[in-house]
Amino acid sequence: MSSRLHAVALRCIAGASGVTGVREITSGASQSLWAFDALTTQGVVPLIVRSARLWSAEAQAGSAGMAAEAALLRLAAAGGVPVPALRGELTPEDGLGEGYVMQRLEGETRGPRILRDSAFDAVRPQLAAQCGAIMARIHALPRASLPPLRTAFAHDEALGWAERLRAGGSVRPVLAWALRWLLDHAPAPQGDAVLVHADFRNGNLMVGPEGICGVLDWELAHLGDPMEDLGLFCMNAWRYGHIDQPAGGLGSREALFAGYAGVAGMPVDAARVHWWEVFGTFKWCVSCDSMGRAFSTGADPALERAAVGRRASESELELLHLLAPRN
């Protein structure tokens, strides 16, 4: 790997003479990630190379693709969204598959630490509003400049995940009930589709002393309803135990919505956000159930699959809470 990254550094980084500190990043990465430092005449340049894992065509179906991710990083940076700077794209000659090279940011990505570490006490109260403002900037990126992406609104997404649930063969009454609610209440498209990150959550954000310094993992990006990002951000699964802080465990929905409205120039549709929060919880439950079955059948013996699979019951309980009648 070091020799391949050496060649990449020579091509992508001006004045590079070699690499050091090569290490794989494995925690929570759905794609292949390697960290390394490029040695240059001006000093050390910290970098990450991100490339596609050799998944099945079915597993890659929802992914925007590496070329699209690279294009989105360029566009997001130009639009004021904090992202790692793109330093180059991989070529077939690199022998690393499809992917790109980006700046390695300094900060914390682990959600529980962001919520509990005293190092973030000063900035934590501002993070919910900051997240809302960043989402608004993402949704405002010019449609004409975007790479080719799939378009999916609420009803489309619910139908797609209903098929995944049926294909898995699990019998879960709570999921069946939630699916019926989702299909019955799916909001119709309002206005043009915008760029949606679709995985904007605590855990995919790099946080430093000044706040959010990087929005990561753009692989699920597509065109759709801007309220999707706000709803998924509020899912209980990404609050890491801070259930009284619905905006990613970081703050209130009111703070998140105010941050969004302040940049977007329009109020948030809370009912649509609620639908997407229910959908995100449903989708996560289906995913957890799938991982649990993969472990129990021996298709994937990784203990991580078993650990995630048990969380299906948590999501069922959350769906019951989200869909309970309100007075």
N, C-alpha and C positions, 0 to 999 in steps of 0.2 A: 504493500500500500504506500509506503514512504516514497518509493521510486516513482509511482504514478502521480502522487501529489506533488512531488518535486517538479515533474514535467508540467503539471497544471499551473503551479506557482510561477514558473518561468514564463509561461504564456500569458497569464492574467495579471500579474503584479509587476509593475515597472521596477527594474533594478533588482529583482529577486535573484538570489544566488543559491538558495537551498531551503529546506524545511526542517523543522524540529517539533517536538512535542506532539507527535501524531498519536491520537487516541480515538477510539470509537465512543460515541454517545449512544447509550442503549435505553436510558430511562424514558419510557413513554413514547418513543419515537416510532411512528408508523412508517416512516421512510428511513433510508440509510443516512446516518449523520456521522461525519468524521470531523474532529477538531484538529487544527494544526496551526503552526506559526510559520509564516514566510520570512526568511532572513533577507533583508535588503540593505542597500547602502545607507538608507535613511533610518534603519532600525527594524524592529520586529513588527510584522503586520499579523494580527490575530484573525484567523479565518475559519469558516465552516464550509464543508462541501456536502451538499444535500443531493441525494440521487434516489431514483425509484427502486424499491425492492422488487424482486422477481415474483410478484404475486400472480394469481390467476387473472384472466380477463374479467371474471365476475367481480373479484375483489377490487379491481382498478376502475370499475365502471363509473363510480361516483366521483372519481378524482378529476380535477381540472387538467392535470398533466404538468410535467416539469417546465415545459416551454411557457405555458400559460402562467405558472407561478412566477417565473422569472420576469415576465412582462408585467405582472401585477405588482411586483416589488418596485420596479422602475416607476410605474404610474403612481403608486401609493406615495412613494417618496416625493414625487413632484407635486402631489396634492396635499402635502402637509401631514401625512400619516406617518407616525414613527415606525420605521421598519429598518432591518439591517440593510446596509448598502450592498447592492449587487456588484460583484467584482468580475464576473465572467460566467459563461455557460460552457458546459462540458461538450466535448466532441467525441465521435466514435473512436478516434485515435487515443483518447485518454484511457480507454478500457475500464471506465467506471459506470457505464450506462448513461441514461438520460438524467441530467441534473444541472446544477449550477453552483457557483462559489459565491459566498456572501461574507460580509463583515461578521466577526464574532463579537457580540455585545457583552458588556459587563453588567451583571445584575442577577436577579433571582426570578426563576420561573415556577418554582414549586409552590402551588397554591397554599398549602397549610403554613409554610414558612412566611409567605407574604402576609397572611392573616394574623400570625402569632408572634413573629420575631420583632423584638423591640427596635431593631434598626429601621423598621418602617412605620413606627408609631407616628412620626411627624407628618408623613405624606399620606398615610392610609385614609384619613377623613376626606381627602380630595379625589381619591381614585375612582369612586363610582361616577361622579360627574365627569371626570376626565375620560372615562370609558365611553360615556354617552357622546361626548364631543367627538371622540375619534371615530365612533361608528358613523356619525353624521358626515364626517369628511370622507369616509369610505363610500357611503351611499351617494355622495355628490360627485364622485369621479366621473369624468365624461364618458358616456356610453360609446361614442364613436372611437375612442382610443383603446377600448378593452380588447383583449384577445378573444378568440372564439370560446364561448362558454355555454353550457346548457342553461335553459330557462325553466324554472319550476316554481309555481305558486302553491298555495296551501293544499288545494284538492289534489294536485298532481303528486305532491310529496306524500300525502296520506295514502293515496292509492299505491304508490311505490313501496312503502313500508308495510302496507297490508299484504302485498304479495310476498315480501320477505317473511312475514309472520306465517303465512300459509305454507310456504316452501319449507320452513323449519319443522312444521308438524306439531309444535307444542300446543297444548290445550291450557290456556290461561284465561279464565272468565273475565278477570279485570281488564286484560288487554282487549278482549272482544268487545267489552262494554265501552272502553275508552275509544276504540277505533270507530264504533258506531257514532259516538259523540263527535269525534273529529270530522267524520264525513258529513254529518248532519249540520255542523256549525262552521265548516270551512269558509273563511271569508273570501269573497270574490276579489279578483285583482282590482286595485285602484291605481290608475295612472300607469305610467311606463315602468317596466322592470328596471331595477337598479342593481349595481354590484352588491352582493351579499357575501360576507366573509364565511358565514355558516358554521364557524367553530370558534367564534370570539368568546373566550371564557377565561376565567381565572385558571391558569395552568398553561395557557397558550400566549401569555403576556410576559414580557421581560420588564421587571420593575427595578428601578434604581433609586438613589436618594432623592431625585427630583420628580419621581413618578414613573409613569409608563414610558419606557424608552424603546420598546419594540413590540409590534404585533406579529406573531409567528404563525406558522402552519396554515398556509392558504390553500391547501389541496382540495378543500370542499367548496371553494368559492364558485358562485354561480349567479345568474340573474334571477331576481325575484322580488319579494315583498321586503322592504327595509325593516318592517317590524319583526322579521324573523330573528335578526341578530339580537335585538333587545330581549325577545322572549327566551331564546336559548341561553342568554347570559344569566337570566334569573332562575334557571333550573336549580333545584335543591341539591342535585348531585355535585354541583360545582361550588357549593358554599362551604364544603369541608367542615361541617358541624356547626357553622355559624348561621343557623337557620333563621334567626331573627334579623338577619341582614340580607334581604332577598336579592340584592344586586351583586351577585357573585360572591356573597359573604363579605363584601366591602362596604356596603351602605344600603340606603333605602332605594326603593323604586323611584320615589320622588326626586332624589338627587340624580339618579341615572337619567330620568326623563328630562329634568331641567338642563342637564349638560347637553343632551341631544337637541332639545328645542332651541337652546341658545345658539347653536351653530346651524342647525337645519332651517331655522326660521319658521317652524311650524310645530304645533303641539303633537305629542305622541298619542296614538290611538291605543288606549289601554286594553280595550277588548280584543284587538288583534294581537297585542303582545301576549295576553293571557292564552289565546289559542295556540300560539307558537310555543309557549312554555309547556302546555299540555302535550303538544306534538313532540317536543324535544324529550320530554320524560318518557313518552310512549316509545320513541325511537331508541332511546338509551336502554329501556327495558328489553326491547326485542334484541338489541345487540348483546346485552348481558346474558340473556337466555341462550342465544346462539353460542356464545363462548362457553357457557356452562355445559351445553350439550356436546360441544367439541371435546371438552375434557373428559366428560363421563363416558363417551363412546370410544375414547382413545384416538380420535382423529387428530387431536392436538394435546399432547400430554403436559404442556407447560403449566406450572403451578399458577402463573399469572392468569391463565384462562379460568382456572377454578376460582381464584380470588375475585375476579371481576364477575364471573357467572353468578356468584351468590348474591350479588347486588340487585338481581332482577326483583327479588322480593321487596327491597327498599323502594324501588321505583313503582311497584304495584301499590304500596302503601301511599306513596306520594300522589299517584293518580287518583286514589280514593279521596285524598285530601283536596286536590285541585278541583275535582268534579263534584264535591259535596255541595248540596243546595245552600245558597247564601241568603240570609234574611235581609 
